[in-house]
Amino acid sequence: MALVDIQLSAVHWVYLAFIVFILALLVKRRDTTLICVVGIFTLGLIATESLSGSVSGIFNSFIYATKELLGTIFIISIIVAMSRVLIITGINETMVKPLTGFLRTPTMAFWGIGLIMMVTSLFFWPSPGVALIGAVLLPVALRVGLPALGAAIAMNLFGHGIALSGDYIIQGAPKLTADAAGLPVNSVMEASVPLVIVMGLVTTVVAFWMMRKDMKNGKWRDGLVDNGVEDSLSKSGVSVALPHRTKRALAILIPILFAVDVAVMFAYDLQGGDATALIGGTAVLILIGVTMLAHRNKGLEETTSYLIEGLQFGFRVFGPVIPIAAFFYLGDAAFKDLFGDGLLQGSHGIVNDLGVALANHVPMNGAVASVTLSATGAITGLDGSGFSGISLVGSIAHMFSTALGSGAATLTALGQVAAIWVGGGTLIPWALIPAAAICGVSPFELARRNLKPVLIGLTVTTIVAMFLV
């Protein structure tokens, strides 16, 4: 991507102003839906110079966001539907009982879930990993006293943060940044190791310390949606008896089926949506099989009932997120799709333009270059896709390293880490939905809990990068 000087238009400045306003509201724990709708309307009015076009743009942006999020909505809904029948039949209790011996305290649960999530995500990326880990380990965490929000923090920071920002197995992220910077993939991965370690250690330790401190002082907010997944799934108080031997057999069979999924992903190199689809299809088959065994003659009707309840939960969680996602998607390809490219001729998207403008207006030295790459990576991650802007940070890193005469790999890795942690993601609410929904907590509350630890981690990591450039 050529780094030409970008002339920022009114659209860019308005978009940036709304981002600052939205982030300020998030910090103050206020809802941002109304502001995002006003932002969409304002951008549409500037782009189309038409009242009808801007009003229509609100609805069309909602449709766009829903299409982008639909796969995630469905996998969460299906996992929740499957979890409901497992809880009602008691299979879930039997399945997780052996794990209680390993995760005996909230501390062990937090770090245990996080490390398991990190290893799983290195091989299969975080979204399918959340579905696998959350469905099995969340009940254990709750039983030993780790709040659902604490489990969500662990899964999110270790999966969408540490594992995805390094991406050492699948190598999707480092390949994109390395290609844009004109570097070998191995050099970027090697340079990222100390940065990923520092970012991961600082962020997770700070998040855990803040969680324990707030719990001790009575300031902890669970952020539960309808009292959490497990409560919402079993709130009817209904239970269905199954023979003990049947429950034991199913408690063994279900993890084996998911383990087979993992093996298939590895054997056939299934990633992202393909991996998620495999897990979702397996969950549907488990749902059908267990429901038919448990409800017998009423199995046909109950299968539909469980699916409906799962979908209701999924859309209840996603409902507040769609308007916000709709606004931030306008920072990438959605703007041209919805409002045309008349004002953005030759643009790579609003957020990428802002990143290029920042890079073109800063002095060149190691400290400023490191700060600029972190800021640019974070800005490009604001659309909720950590991967949309990492080619840009690779290009900026190449430009800066040419001026400095060194540090290309480190700057490239730093921009990658910042973009993935923000947009991949641990701070943008709709990027947090897989972990938040599977744990039954608000993605907005999860974003708020992550904000300080991630910002502290980015600051420390950027300082470390200054000495490595």
GUKEZA-820301 format. One record per residue: residue in three letters; x, y, z of N, C-alpha, C, O in turn. Coordinates in steps of 0.1 Angstrom, whole numbers, plus 2048, in hexadecimal, padded with zeros to 3 digits. Example, Ala and Ser with C-alpha at 12.3 -4.5 7.8 and 13.67 -1.06 7.14 Angstrom:
Ala8847C784E87B7D384E8847DF84E88E7DF855;Ser8807EA8478897F584788180084F88680B850;
***
This chain:
Met8087F480080080080080980C80081180E809;Ala8088157F68108217F580B82B7FF7FF82D801;Leu81583180681183B81081284980B81B85080D;Val80884D80380785A7FE8008638087F885E810;Asp8028708077FC8798107ED87980E7E987C802;Ile7E58778187D68778177D188481B7D488A825;Gln7C88898127C18968157B489281D7AB88C817;Leu7B489582A7A889183279D89B82E79E8A782D;Ser79189482D78589C82A77C89E837780899841;Ala7718A48357678A6840763898846761897852;Val76188E83D75D88184176787B84C764876856;His77487D84977F87885277E87F85F77F87886A;Trp77D88C85F77D89386C77089187477188F880;Val76589086D75888C87575987E87B75587C886;Tyr75E87587376086787876986788476686088E;Leu77486E88377E86E88E77787589B77A8708A6;Ala77087F8997698868A475F87D8AB75F87D8B7;Phe7588758A374E86C8A97568608B075185C8BB;Ile76185C8AB7698528B276D8568BF76C84F8C9;Val7728638C07778688CD76B8698D776D8668E3;Phe76086E8D275486F8DA7508618DF74C8608EB;Ile74F8578D774B84A8DA7548448E475083E8EE;Leu7618458E276B8408EC76A8468FA76B840904;Ala7678548FA76585B90675985590E75985491A;Leu74E85390674284D90C74483F91273F83C91D;Leu74C83790B74F82A90F75782A91C754822925;Val76083391D76883592A75F839935761834940;Lys75584193374C84593D74083C93F73783F947;Arg74183093973782593A72982A93671F82693C;Arg72983192B71C83692571982E91872382A912;Asp70D82D91570982690970C82F8FD70A83B8FD;Thr7118288F27158308E670C82E8DA70F8338CF;Thr7018268DB6F98238D06F48308C96F58318BC;Leu6EE8398D06E88458CA6F384D8C36F08528B8;Ile6FE84E8C97098568C370D8508B67108578AC;Cys70E8428B571283B8A970883D89E70B83F892;Val6FB83D8A16F18408976F284E8926F0850886;Val6F485789B6F686589770286788E70286E884;Gly70D85F89171985F88971685A87B71B860871;Ile70F84F87A70C84986D703853865706855859;Phe6F985986B6F18638646F986F85F6F8873854;Thr70287486870B87F86471487C85871588484F;Leu71B87185972486D84E71C86B84172086F837;Gly710865842708863836703870830702871824;Leu70087A8396FC88783470788E82D705894823;Ile71388D83271F89382C72288C81E725893815;Ala72187F81E72487781271A87980771E87A7FB;Thr70D87880B7038788006FC8867FE6F68887F4;Glu6FE88F8086F889C8076E989B8056E28A37FE;Ser6E389080B6D588D8096D08888166D587F81C;Leu6C588E81B6BE8898276B987B8266BB87382F;Ser6B387881B6AE86A8196BA8608196B985581E;Gly6C58648126D085B8116D785881F6DB84D821;Ser6D78628276DD8618346D485983D6D9850845;Val6C785B83C6BE8538446BE8448406BE83B849;Ser6BE8428336BF83482E6CC82E8326CC821835;Gly6D68368336E38308366E482A8446EB821847;Ile6DC83084D6DB82A85B6D681C85A6DD813860;Phe6CB8198546C680C8536CF80384B6D27F784F;Asn6D58078406DE7FF8386EB7FC83F6F07F183D;Ser6EF8058476FB80284F6F87F785A7017EF85D;Phe6EC7F785F6E87EC8686E87DF8616ED7D5867;Ile6E37DF8556E37D284D6F17CE84A6F47C284C;Tyr6FA7D78477087D484470E7CD8507157C384F;Ala70D7D485C7137CF86870D7C186C7157B8870;Thr7007BF86A6FA7B286D7007A786470379C869;Lys7027AA8577087A084E71679D85371A791853;Glu71D7A785772B7A485B72C79C86873579486A;Leu72279E87172279787E71A78A87E71A783888;Leu71378787370A77C87471076F87770A76787F;Gly71C76C87272275F87572575E88472375388A;Thr72A76988A72C7698987207688A071F7618AA;Ile71576F89C70876D8A370375F8A36FF75A8AD;Phe70475889870074B89770874189F7027388A6;Ile71574289F71D7388A771A73A8B571A7308BD;Ile7197468BA7167498C87087438CC70673C8D6;Ser6FE7468C36F17418C66F07328C66E972C8CF;Ile6F772B8BD6F771D8BD6FE7168C96F970D8CE;Ile70971C8CD7107178D87087198E57077108ED;Val7017248E66F87278F16ED71D8F16E97178FC;Ala6E771A8E66DC7108E56E17038E96DA6FB8F0;Met6ED6FF8E46F26F28E86F56F18F76F26E78FE;Ser6FA6FC8FD6FD6FD90B6F16FB9136F16F591E;Arg6E670190E6D97009166D56F19186D26ED923;Val6D56EA90D6D16DC90F6DB6D49176D76CA91E;Leu6E86D79166F26D091E6F06D392D6F16CA935;Ile6EC6DF9306EA6E393E6DD6DD9446DD6D794F;Ile6D36DD93C6C66D89406C76C99436C06C394C;Thr6CE6C293A6D06B393C6DA6AF9466DB6A3949;Gly6E26B994B6ED6B59546FA6B094E7036AD955;Ile6FA6B09417066AB93A7126B593C71D6B193E;Asn70E6C293C7186CC93F71F6CA94C72C6CB94D;Glu7186C795671D6C59647276B99647326BA969;Thr7236AE95D72B6A295C7386A59547436A0958;Met7376AD94A7426AF94074D6B89477596B5944;Val7496C194F7536CA9557586C69627626CC967;Lys7526BC9687566B89757656B497776B6B9981;Pro76B6AD96D77A6AA96F7826B796F78D6B7974;Leu77E6C29687866CE9677866D697478F6DE977;Thr77D6D397D77C6DB98A7896D899278C6E099B;Gly78F6CC99079B6C99987A76D19947B06D399C;Phe7A76D79887B26DF9837AF6EE9857B96F5988;Leu7A36F29847A070098579870299278C703992;Arg79F70299D7997029AA7977109B078F7119BA;Thr79D71A9AB79B7289B07997319A579C72E999;Pro79473D9A879274799D79F74B99679F74D98A;Thr7AA74B99E7B774E9977BB74498D7BF747982;Met7BA7379927BD72C9897B472B97D7B8728972;Ala7A772F97F79E72F9747A173996A7A173795E;Phe7A474596E7A87519657B474D95D7B374E950;Trp7BF7499637CB74695B7CA7399547CF738949;Gly7C37309597C17239527B97259457BD72093B;Ile7AD72B9467A572E93B7AD7369307AC733924;Gly7B47409357BC74992C7C67419247C7743918;Leu7CE73992B7D97329247D372791B7D8726910;Ile7C872091F7C27179167BD71E9097BE7198FE;Met7B772A90B7B17329007BD7368F77BB7368EB;Met7C873A8FD7D373F8F57D97348EC7DB7368E0;Val7DB7288F17E071D8E97D67198DE7DA7178D3;Thr7C97188E27BF7158D87BF71F8CD7BE71C8C1;Ser7BF72C8D07BE7378C77CB7378BD7C973C8B2;Leu7D67338C27E27338BA7E072A8AE7E572C8A3;Phe7D971F8B07D77158A57CA71889D7CA715891;Phe7C071D8A37B371E89C7AD72C89C7A172D898;Trp7B47368A17AF7448A27A47448AD79E73A8B1;Pro7A27508B379A7518BF78B74E8BE7867488C8;Ser7847528B47757518B47717428B67697408BE;Pro7767398AE77272B8B17777268BE77171D8C4;Gly78372B8C27887288CF77F72C8DB77E7248E4;Val7797378DA77073C8E47647338E576072F8F1;Ala75F72E8DA7547258DA7577188E17507138E9;Leu7637138DE7687068E476B7088F37667008FB;Ile7737128F677771390476C71890D76A713918;Gly76472290875972791174F71D91474A71D920;Ala74A71590B74070B90D74470191873B6FC91F;Val7516FE9187556F392275A6F992F7576F4939;Leu76270492F76970993B76171494276471694E;Leu75871B93C75172594374972094F74A72695A;Pro74271594E73B71095B74570D96674270F972;Val75170896375B70596D75F712974760713980;Ala76271C96C76772997175C72F97A760734985;Leu75072E97674573497F74472D98C741733996;Arg74672098C74471899875071B9A274D7199AE;Val75B71E99D7667219A77677309AA7717349B1;Gly75E7389A575E7469AA7637509A076375C9A4;Leu76774C99476C75698A75F75C98375775497E;Pro75D76998475176E97D75176C96E75C76A968;Ala74576B96874576995A74D774952753771948;Leu74C78095775478B95076378995176A78C948;Gly76778395D77577F95E77A77595478477694F;Ala77176B95277476094877576693A77D763932;Ala76B77093776B77692A77877E92877E77E91D;Ile77D78593378978D93279578492F79D787926;Ala7967789367A176F9337A076A9257AB76A91E;Met79576592179475F91379776A90979E7678FF;Asn79277690B7947819017A37859007A87868F5;Leu7A978890C7B778D90C7C17839077CA7868FF;Phe7BF77790B7C876C9077C67688F87CF7648F1;Gly7B97688F47B67638E67B776E8DC7C076E8D3;His7AE7788DD7AE7838D37B978C8D57BC7948CC;Gly7C078C8E07CB7958E37D878E8E07DE7908D5;Ile7DD7858E97EB77F8E87EC7768DC7F57788D4;Ala7E376D8DB7E47638D07E37698C27EB7668B9;Leu7D97728C07D67778B37E07828AF7E37838A3;Ser7E57898B97EF7948B57FD78E8B18047948A9;Gly8007828B680C77B8B28097728A581177289C;Asp7FE76A8A67FA76289B80575A89580875A889;Tyr80D75389E81974C89A81673F89381F73A88C;Ile80B73989480872C88D80272E88080772A875;Ile7F773587F7F07388737F774286A7F774185E;Gln7FD74C87180575786B7FE760861804765858;Gly7F17618637E976B85B7ED77985D7EF780853;Ala7EE77D86A7F178B86D7FF78F869801799862;Pro80978786D81778B86A81A78B85B822792856;Lys81378285381578284581078F83E816794835;Leu8047938437FF7A083D8087AC84080B7B4837;Thr80C7AD84C8157B88508237B78498287C1845;Ala8287AB8498357A98438357AC83483F7B282F;Asp82B7A782D82A7AA81F8297B981C8307BE813;Ala8227C08248207CF82282D7D68268307E0820;Ala8357D182F8427D783384D7D282A8597D782C;Gly84B7C88228567C38198607BB82186C7BC81E;Leu85B7B482B8647AC83486079D83485579A830;Pro86A79483786678683985D78484585E78C84F;Val85477B84484A77984F85177585C84E77A867;Asn85C76D85B86376986786977486E86977487B;Ser86E77E86787478A86E86A79287686C796882;Val85E79387185379A87884E79288484C79788F;Met84D78488384977C88E85477C89985077D8A5;Glu86077C89586B77C89F86B78A8A786D78A8B3;Ala86979489F8697A28A685C7A38AF85D7AB8B8;Ser85279C8AC84579E8B38467968C183E7998CA;Val84F78C8C284F7848CE85078C8DB84878A8E4;Pro85A7958DC85B79C8E98507A68EB84B7A88F6;Leu84A7AB8E083F7B58E18327AD8E582B7B28EE;Val8307A28DF82479A8E38257958F281B7968F9;Ile8317918F683378D90483079890D829797917;Val8367A490B8357B09148267B49148207B691F;Met8207B59088127B99078097AF90F8007B3916;Gly80B7A390C8037989138047989227FA798929;Leu81179892781379893580D7A493C8067A3946;Val8107B093780C7BC93E7FD7BD93E7F77C0948;Thr7F67BA9327E87BC9317E17B293A7D77B5941;Thr7E47A59397DD79B9417DF79C9507D679B958;Val7EC7A09547EF7A29627E77AE9687E17AD973;Val7E77B99607DF7C59657D07C29657C97C696F;Ala7CB7BB95B7BD7B795B7B97AF9677AF7B196D;Phe7C17A596A7BF79C9757BF7A39827B77A298B;Trp7CA7AC9847CB7B49907BF7BD9927BA7BE99D;Met7BB7C49877AF7CD9887A37C598C79B7CA994;Met7A17B99867957B19897957AD99878B7AF99E;Arg7A07A899D7A17A49AB79F7B09B47987AF9BF;Lys7A57BB9B17A47C79B97957CC9BA7907CF9C5;Asp78F7CD9AF7817D19AE7777C79B576E7CC9BC;Met77A7BA9B47727B19BB7747B29CA76A7B19D2;Lys7807B49CE7837B69DD77C7C29E27777C29EE;Asn77C7CD9DB7777DA9DF7687DB9DD7627E69E0;Gly7627D19D77537D29D47507DB9C87447DF9C7;Lys7597DE9BF7577E69B47557DF9A77537E499C;Trp7557D19A87547C999C7467C999673C7C899D;Arg7457CB9897397CA9827397BE9797427BD970;Asp72F7B597A72F7A997272C7AB9647307A395B;Gly7247B59617207B89537187AC94C7197AA940;Leu7117A595470A79994F6FE79D9466F77A8949;Val6FB79593C6EF7979346E578D9396E7781938;Asp6DA79193E6D07889446D677F94E6D377394E;Asn6DE7849576E477C9626EE77295D6F1768964;Gly6F37739516FD76A94C6F875F9446EC75B944;Val70175893C6FD74D9336F774293B6EC73D938;Glu6FE73D9456FA73194C6ED7339536E472A952;Asp6EB73F9596DE7419606D37439556C873D958;Ser6D674994A6CB74B9406C873E9396BC73C935;Leu6D27369386CF7299326C771F93B6BF717936;Ser6C87219486C17189516B771F9596B2719963;Lys6B372B9556AA73395D69C72D95F695730968;Ser69872595568B71F95668A71596167F711965;Gly6967109666967069716926F896C6916EF974;Val6916F795F68E6EA95969A6E19596A56E5957;Ser6986D495C6A26CA95B69D6BD9556916BA957;Val6A56B794D6A16AB9466AA69F94B6B66A094A;Ala6A46959506AC68A9566B168194A6AA67D941;Leu6BE67D94B6C46749426CB66994B6D066C955;Pro6CB65D9466D365294E6E16579506E765D947;His6E765395B6F465795F6FE65395470765A951;Arg6FD64795070664194670564993970F64B932;Thr6F964D9356F76559296FE66292A705667921;Lys6FC66993670367693871267593771867D931;Arg71766A93E72666893D72B66692F73566C92B;Ala72365E92872865B91A72766891173166A90A;Leu71D67091371C67C90B72668791072C68E908;Ala72968791D73369092274168D91D74969691C;Ile74368091975067C91375067F9047596848FE;Leu74467C8FE74367D8EF74468B8EA74A68E8E0;Ile73D6958F273D6A28ED74A6A98EC74E6AF8E2;Pro7536A88F67606AE8F57686A78EA7716AD8E3;Ile7666998E876D6928DD7696988CF77169A8C7;Leu75C69B8CE7576A08C175E6AE8BE7626B18B3;Phe75F6B68C97666C38C77756C18C477B6C98BD;Ala77B6B78CB7896B48C878B6AF8BA7956B38B4;Val7816A88B57826A48A67816B089E7896B1894;Asp7796BA8A17786C689A7866CD89978B6D288F;Val78D6CD8A579A6D38A67A46CC89C7AC6D2895;Ala7A36BF89D7AC6B78947A96BA8857B26BB87D;Val79C6BB8827986BD87479D6CB8707A26CD864;Met79C6D58797A16E38757B06E28727B46E9869;Phe7B76DB87B7C56DA8797C96D386C7D26D7864;Ala7C26C78697C56BF85E7C26C68517C96C5847;Tyr7B76CE8507B26D48447B46E38447B06EA83B;Asp7BC6E884E7C06F684E7B46FF84E7B3709846;Leu7A96FC85679D7048577A070F8607A570D86B;Gln79C71C85C79F72786479273086478A72F85B;Gly79273A86D78874486D77A73F86C775736874;Gly77274386176473F85F76273085D75972B862;Asp76C72A85676B71C85476C71486176470A863;Ala77571886A77671187776A71387F76570A886;Thr76572087F75972388774D71B88274571688A;Ala74C71A87574171286F7417038737376FD876;Leu74D6FE87474E6F087874A6EE8867436E4889;Ile74E6F788F74A6F689D73B6F889E7346F18A6;Gly73570289772770589771F6F98927156F6899;Gly7236F388771C6E788271C6DB88C7126D488E;Thr7286D98937296CF89D7206D28A97196C98AE;Ala71F6DE8AD7166E28B87086E08B57006DB8BD;Val7046E28A86F66E08A46F36D18A56E86CD8AA;Leu6FC6C88A06FA6BA8A06F96B58AF6F16AC8B2;Ile7026BA8B87016B68C66F46BB8CC6EE6B38D3;Leu6F06C78C96E36CC8CD6D76C28C96CF6BF8D2;Ile6D76BE8BD6CD6B68B86CD6A88BF6C36A38C3;Gly6D96A28BF6DB6958C56D76948D36CF68B8D7;Val6DC69E8DB6D969E8EA6CA6A18EC6C469A8F5;Thr6C46AA8E46B66AD8E66AD6A18E36A469E8EA;Met6B069A8D86A868E8D56A96838DF69F67D8E3;Leu6B56828E56B76788F06AF67C8FC6A9674903;Ala6B06899006AA68E90C69B68F90C69468C915;His69669490168869790067F68D8F867368D8F8;Arg6866848F26806788EB67567D8E16786838D7;Asn66867B8E565D67E8DB65C68D8D96576918CE;Lys6606958E265F6A48E166C6AA8DB66E6B68DA;Gly6756A18D76826A68D26826AF8C66896B98C6;Leu6786AD8BD6776B58B16746C48B567A6CD8B0;Glu66A6C58BE6666D28C26706D98CB6726E58CA;Glu6766D18D46806D78DD68D6DC8D66936E58DA;Thr6906D58CB69C6D98C469A6E88BE6A36F08C0;Thr68E6EA8B968B6F78B468B7018BF69070D8BE;Ser6856FD8CB6857068D669270A8DB6957168DE;Tyr69C7018DC6A97048E06B070E8D66B77178DA;Leu6AE70B8C96B47148BF6AE7228C06B672C8BF;Ile6A17238C369B7308C46A17388D06A47448CF;Glu6A27318DB6A87378E76B673B8E56BA7468EA;Gly6BE7338DE6CB7378DB6CC7448D26D474D8D5;Leu6C47448C86C47508BF6BF75C8C76C47678C4;Gln6B575B8CF6B07668D76BC76C8E06BD7788E1;Phe6C37638E66CE7688EE6D976F8E56DE7798E9;Gly6DC7698DA6E676E8D16E277C8CC6EB7858CD;Phe6D677E8C86D278B8C36D07958CE6D17A18CC;Arg6CD7908DA6CC7998E66D979F8E96DA7AB8ED;Val6E47978E86F179C8EB6F67A58E06FD7AF8E2;Phe6F37A18D36F87A98C86F07B58C56F57BF8BE;Gly6E47B68CA6DB7C18C66E17CF8C96E17D78BF;Pro6E77D28D46ED7DF8D76FA7E18CF6FE7ED8CE;Val7007D68CA70D7D88C470C7DC8B57147E38B0;Ile7017D88AE7007DA8A07007E889C7087EC893;Pro6F97F28A36FB80089F7098058A070D80D898;Ile7108018AB71E8058AD7278008A272F80789D;Ala7257F38A072D7EC89572B7F38887347F5880;Ala71E7F788571B7FD87872280A87672780D86B;Phe72481288172C81E88073A81B87D740821874;Phe74081288574F81088375280987675D80A871;Tyr74980187174B7FB86474C80685975280384E;Leu74681185B74781C851756821850759827846;Gly75E81D85A76C82185977481984F77F81C84C;Asp76E80E84A77580584076D80583376981082E;Ala76A7F982E7647F88217557FC8217507FF816;Ala74E7FC82C7407FE82D73C80C82773280E821;Phe74581682974182482573F82481673582A812;Lys74881F80F74681F80073B8177FC73481A7F2;Asp73980B80272E8037FF7208098017178077F9;Leu71F81180C71281780F710825809705829805;Phe71B82D80971983B80472183F7F872184A7F4;Gly7278357F172F8387E673D83D7E97408407F5;Asp74583F7DF7538437E27568517DC7628547DA;Gly74C8597DB74E8667D675786F7DE75F8767D9;Leu75686E7EB75F8767F476C86E7F87748747FE;Leu76D8627F477885A7F977F8547ED7838487ED;Gln78185B7E27888567D67968537D979D85B7DF;Gly79A8477D67A88427D97AB83F7E77B683D7EB;Ser7A083F7EF7A283D7FE7A382E80179D8267F9;His7AA82A80B7AA81C8107A181A81C7A2811823;Gly79882481E78F82482A79282F83379E833834;Ile78883483A78A83F84379583D84D79E84584F;Val79483185479E82F85F7AC82E85A7B6832860;Asn7AE82784E7BB8268487C08348447CC836845;Asp7B783C83E7BB84A83B7C08518477CA859846;Leu7BA8508527BE85785E7CC8528637D485A867;Gly7CE8458617DB83F8657E684485C7F1848861;Val7E484584F7EE84B8467F08598497FC85E848;Ala7E686184B7E886F84E7F087185B7F987A85B;Leu7EE8698657F686987180586686E80D86D873;Ala80785C86681585886381C86285B82886485C;Asn81586A85381B87484A81E88185182388A84B;His81A88385E81B89086482288E87281E89687B;Val82B88587383388487F84288487C845880872;Pro84A88988685888888385E87A88585787288A;Met86A87887F86F86A87F87A86888988586D888;Asn87786189388185B89C87B84E8A386F84C8A1;Gly8848478AA87F83A8AF87383B8B886A8338B7;Ala8738448C18698468CB85B84A8C48518448C6;Val85C8548BB8508598B584B84E8AB83F84C8AA;Ala8548478A485083C89B8488318A283E82D89D;Ser84D82E8AE8468238B68398288BA82F8208B9;Val8388348C082B8398C482183A8B88158378B9;Thr82683F8AD81E8408A181983389C80D832898;Leu82182989C81D81C8978128168A180981089C;Ser8148188AE80A8138B77FD81A8B57F28148B5;Ala7FE8288B37F18308B27EB82C8A47DE82B8A4;Thr7F382A89A7ED82788D7E681988D7DB817888;Gly7ED80F8937E78028957DA80389C7D07FC898;Ala7DA80A8A77CE80C8AF7C28128A77B780E8A8;Ile7C681D8A07BC8248987B681B88D7AA81A88B;Thr7BE8138867B980B87C7B17FF8817A97F987A;Gly7B37FC88E7AB7F189579E7F68997967EE89E;Leu79B80389978E80889E78280389677780589A;Asp7847FE88A7797F98827757EB88776B7E5882;Gly77C7E68917787D989777E7CD88F77C7C1893;Ser7867CF88578D7C487E79C7C787F7A17D0879;Gly7A37BF8887B17C288A7B97C087D7C47C487C;Phe7B47B88737BB7B58677BA7BF85C7C17BF853;Ser7B07C885D7AD7D18527B87DB8507BA7E0845;Gly7BF7DF85B7C97EA85A7D77E585C7E07EE85C;Ile7DA7D885D7E87D48607F17D58547FD7D6855;Ser7EB7D58487F37D783C7F87E683C8037E9838;Leu7EF7EF8417F37FD8427FE7FF84B808806848;Val7FE7F88578087FB8618157F585C8207F985F;Gly8157EA8548217E584E8277EF8448337F0844;Ser81F7F583D8247FF83382A80B83B834810837;Ile82381084582881B84D83681785483F81F855;Ala83680B85984380686084E80685685980A859;His84B80284985680283F85B81083C86781383B;Met85181A83C85582883985D82D844868834842;Phe85982B85186083085C86E82A85E878831860;Ser86F81D85C87C81685D88681A85389281B855;Thr88181E84788982383C88F83084189B83383E;Ala88783984788C84684C89584485789F84C859;Leu89383A86089B83886C8A88308698B2831870;Gly8A782785E8B281F85B8B28118638BB80A861;Ser8A880F86B8A780287289980187889080A877;Gly8967F587E88A7F388687E7EF87E8737EF883;Ala8807EA8718747E786986B7DC86F85F7DE870;Ala8727D187386A7C68788637C98858587C6888;Thr86A7D088E8647D489B8597DD89A84E7DB8A0;Leu85A7E889184F7F188F8437EA8888377ED88C;Thr8467E187F83B7D98798347D18838277D1883;Ala83B7CA88B8357C289682D7CA8A08237C68A4;Leu8327D68A382B7DE8AD81E7E38A78147E38AF;Gly81E7E789B8117EB8958077E08947FB7E2896;Gln80C7D48918047C88917FE7C589E7F27C389F;Val8067C68A98017C38B67F67CD8BA7EC7C98C0;Ala7F97DA8B87EF7E48BB7E27E28B47D77E38BA;Ala7E37E08A77D67DE89F7CE7D28A37C27D38A4;Ile7D57C78A67CE7BB8A97C87BC8B77BC7B88B9;Trp7CF7C18C17CA7C38CE7BE7CC8CF7B47C98D6;Val7BE7D78C77B37E08C77A77DB8BF79C7DA8C4;Gly7AA7D78B379F7D38A979C7C58A87927C18A2;Gly7A57BC8AD7A47AE8AA79B7A58B379879A8AE;Gly7977A88BF79A7B48C57967B38D478F7AA8D8;Thr79B7BC8DC7997BD8EA7927CA8EF78E7CB8FA;Leu7907D38E678A7E08EA77E7E48E27767EB8E7;Ile77C7DF8D67707E28CE7657D98D17677CC8D0;Pro75A7DE8D674F7D58DC74B7C98D37497BE8D8;Trp7497CC8C57447C18BD74F7B68BA74C7AB8B6;Ala75C7BA8BC7667B18BA7677A88C776E79D8C6;Leu7617AC8D27617A58DE75679B8E07557948E9;Ile74D79C8D67407948D87427858DA73B7808E2;Pro74B77E8D374C7708D574E76C8E47477648E9;Ala7587738EA75B7708F875077590174C76E90A;Ala74B7818FE74078790773477F90672E77C911;Ala72F77B8FA7237748F97237668FF71A761905;Ile72E75F8FD72F75190273075191172C747918;Cys73475C91773575E92672876592B727766938;Gly72076A92271477092771677E92D70E782936;Val72078592872279292E72179D92372279A917;Ser7207A992771F7B491D72C7B79167367B891D;Pro72D7B79097397BA90273E7C890574A7CB905;Phe7357D19097397DF90D7407DF91A74A7E691C;Glu73B7D79247417D693174F7CF92F7597D3936;Leu7507C592775D7BE9247677C891E7727C8922;Ala7627D191576B7DB90F7707E591977C7E8919;Arg7677E992276B7F292D7767EC93677F7F293A;Arg7747DF93A77D7D894278B7D793C7957D7942;Asn78B7D592F7977D392779F7E09257AB7E0922;Leu7987EB92579D7F89207AA7FC9277B47FE920;Lys7AA7FD9347B680193B7C17F793A7CD7FB937;Pro7BF7EA93C7CA7E093A7D07E192D7DD7E092B;Val7C87E29227CD7E29157D57EF9127E07EE90C;Leu7D07FA9167D78079147E480791C7EE80C916;Ile7E48029287F180192F7FB7F79288077FA927;Gly7F67EC9247FE7E291C8047E89108107E790D;Leu7FC7F09088007F68FC80B8018FF8158028F8;Thr80980890A81381290D82180C91182B81090C;Val82080191982D7FB91D8337F491183F7F590F;Thr82B7EE9088317E78FC8377F18F38417EF8ED;Thr8317FD8F18368078E984380C8EE84D80F8E6;Ile84480E8FB85181290185C8088FF86780B8FC;Val8587FB9018627F08FE8677F18F08737EF8ED;Ala85D7F38E68617F38D886A7FF8D58737FD8CC;Met86A80A8DC8738158DA8818108DC88A8158D5;Phe8848078E58918038E88967F88DE8A27F58DD;Leu88C7F28D788F7E78CD8917EC8BF8967E58B6;Val88C7F88BC88C7FD8AE89B8018AA89D80589F;
***
